[in-house]
Amino acid sequence: MTAQALPYGPAFGLGILVPVTLVLLVPLVIAARRAGGMAGAFVVVALWLRTTAGAYHLYMFQPLAGGLSGNAVLSVAVTGFGLLFVVRPANLALKWLLPVYMLILLALLSAGLNGDLVGGINVAVKYAYMIVILLAAFQALRRDPEARFLTWAMVSFLPLLVFQALSLALNMPKGAEDGDGLVWIGGYNHEAAFSVALLTGFMVGGFARSAPRAVRIAFLSVTLIAILLAGYRTTILALAPLALAVFLGGLTMSVRRDQRGAMAVTATVAGVLLFAIAALLYRESFADLAAFLADPAALIKPPRDFDLLERQVMSGRPLIWSSYIYAWADGTPLQHLFGLGPESWEGVFKVYPHNTLVATLYELGWFGVAAMIALWTVMFVAAASARGDRFQLIAAHFAFFLLNMATMPFWQVEGLAFYGLLCGYTVHAARAAARRGAAPARRDRLSHGMLESRWSLGKRGSPTA
């Protein structure tokens, strides 16, 4: 083995990465060929490229072309290919995308006002990547309403599971973010992106109902364990509602229709018990979270007022949030509205904001926060209007919201892939529900019109007419 180390932890060398990647290419080719069309194959390949590239972070973080890192070049290439060959131009006009376009516009405007167009372009490309994943998933579902392509999309997450298994076998752990214990992230750069990618895989497995039951249960179980081994508390917290929805929904739908009510009650009780057990097992890890939630206002204050103990709460997140909030407050009135510019924190702070709303306030101001909340609201309402998958969709959106409260999935390509895929599924489910709801109304109007026509003809043909 040739391993190299970063401050974040050990990484695999090319002697392991290349042979393993070549082996993983075999199931990828099979999955892409069986995904049922260009859009489905694109989703499978795009997700696989992202999960695999993370293992090559020693090389992909280096400048590759035009000052862009390998990761940036890969994201631009995937986005460009999707826009040119996968996405149908008409779908770019979907009303659900309006908040995303507003965020892109605000990013470019804020960048121009603060004299840093490069930051605005970088953020615009990230959102374009999310749009491409969203529309590709949407188009794949229109062609394949049963979402059979998601069965093959589970293959996209094999790199995460295989490399994590290798890190276990070769005893290559990383120190946990909070400095307490070890985590296993398969030679990836950091547990945040690694665990968010795993959470995406868990979500895909949850929606892949056409997969053989044994395969699906095995994939979901292994992915859940992998998330726990990755040890990122924010993702573990976000996993809870999604796992509850996936497993309880699966139990309920696995019995006859007349038994589903009783099974739903039983599954809910079991879920509450499991949640209580998990809370006991992780009570020390989340103790400081409980302390923060008890009085959050007490820990949002000028950074200089934090004592040594307060600086350790939630791995220093309240201190980080306060630093950004008070830096934004020191800006001009125009910056209060439009922010200090996309990605303007780099070079000013040592760490990223660890909260999407705090980051958006700092970078895009009040208008950016309003646009972000509008996006979340639009997609949540769409999920609530769906049928069949409503419970799981709502749980997935809530999981994504929890991620945003203590990390920044919109800053990570892995997080953008998660949300793009989720929103693509959500938009398709909402449109399908609307069309099913409109169909009976059209039939009623047609039937009413036919009855009126028959009555009129009968009246005109009667002797007393």
Stockholm file with secondary structure:
# STOCKHOLM 1.0

chainA/1-465         MTAQALPYGPAFGLGILVPVTLVLLVPLVIAARRAGGMAGAFVVVALWLRTTAGAYHLYMFQPLAGGLSGNAVLSVAVTGFGLLFVVRPANLALKWLLPVYMLILLALLSAGLNGDLVGGINVAVKYAYMIVILLAAFQALRRDPEARFLTWAMVSFLPLLVFQALSLALNMPKGAEDGDGLVWIGGYNHEAAFSVALLTGFMVGGFARSAPRAVRIAFLSVTLIAILLAGYRTTILALAPLALAVFLGGLTMSVRRDQRGAMAVTATVAGVLLFAIAALLYRESFADLAAFLADPAALIKPPRDFDLLERQVMSGRPLIWSSYIYAWADGTPLQHLFGLGPESWEGVFKVYPHNTLVATLYELGWFGVAAMIALWTVMFVAAASARGDRFQLIAAHFAFFLLNMATMPFWQVEGLAFYGLLCGYTVHAARAAARRGAAPARRDRLSHGMLESRWSLGKRGSPTA
#=GR chainA/1-465 SS CCEEEETTEEEECHHHHHHHHHHHHHHHHHHHHTSSSHHHHHHHHHHHHHHHHGGGHHHHTSEEETTEEHHHHHHHHHHHHIIIIISCGGGGGCGGGHHHHHHHHHHHHHHHHTTCHHHHHHHHHHHHHHHHHHHHHHHHHHHCTTCTHHHHHGGGGHHHHHHHHHHHHTTCCEECTTSSSEECCTTCSCHHHHHHHHHHHHHHHHHCTTSCHHHHHHHHHHHHHHHHHHTCHHHHHHHHHHHHHHHHHHHHHTSCGGGHHHHHHHHHHHHHHHHHHHHHHTTTTTHHHHHHHHSGGGGCSCGGGCCTTGGGGGGGHHHHHHHHHHHHHTSCHHHHHHCSCTTTTBTTBSSCCSSHHHHHHHHHHHHHHHHHHHHHHHHHHHHHTCSSSHHHHHHHHHHHHHHHHHSCTTTSHHHHHHHHHHHHHHHHHHHHHHHHHHHHHHHHHHHHHHHHHHHHHHHHHSTTC
#=GC SS_cons         CCEEEETTEEEECHHHHHHHHHHHHHHHHHHHHTSSSHHHHHHHHHHHHHHHHGGGHHHHTSEEETTEEHHHHHHHHHHHHIIIIISCGGGGGCGGGHHHHHHHHHHHHHHHHTTCHHHHHHHHHHHHHHHHHHHHHHHHHHHCTTCTHHHHHGGGGHHHHHHHHHHHHTTCCEECTTSSSEECCTTCSCHHHHHHHHHHHHHHHHHCTTSCHHHHHHHHHHHHHHHHHHTCHHHHHHHHHHHHHHHHHHHHHTSCGGGHHHHHHHHHHHHHHHHHHHHHHTTTTTHHHHHHHHSGGGGCSCGGGCCTTGGGGGGGHHHHHHHHHHHHHTSCHHHHHHCSCTTTTBTTBSSCCSSHHHHHHHHHHHHHHHHHHHHHHHHHHHHHTCSSSHHHHHHHHHHHHHHHHHSCTTTSHHHHHHHHHHHHHHHHHHHHHHHHHHHHHHHHHHHHHHHHHHHHHHHHHSTTC
//
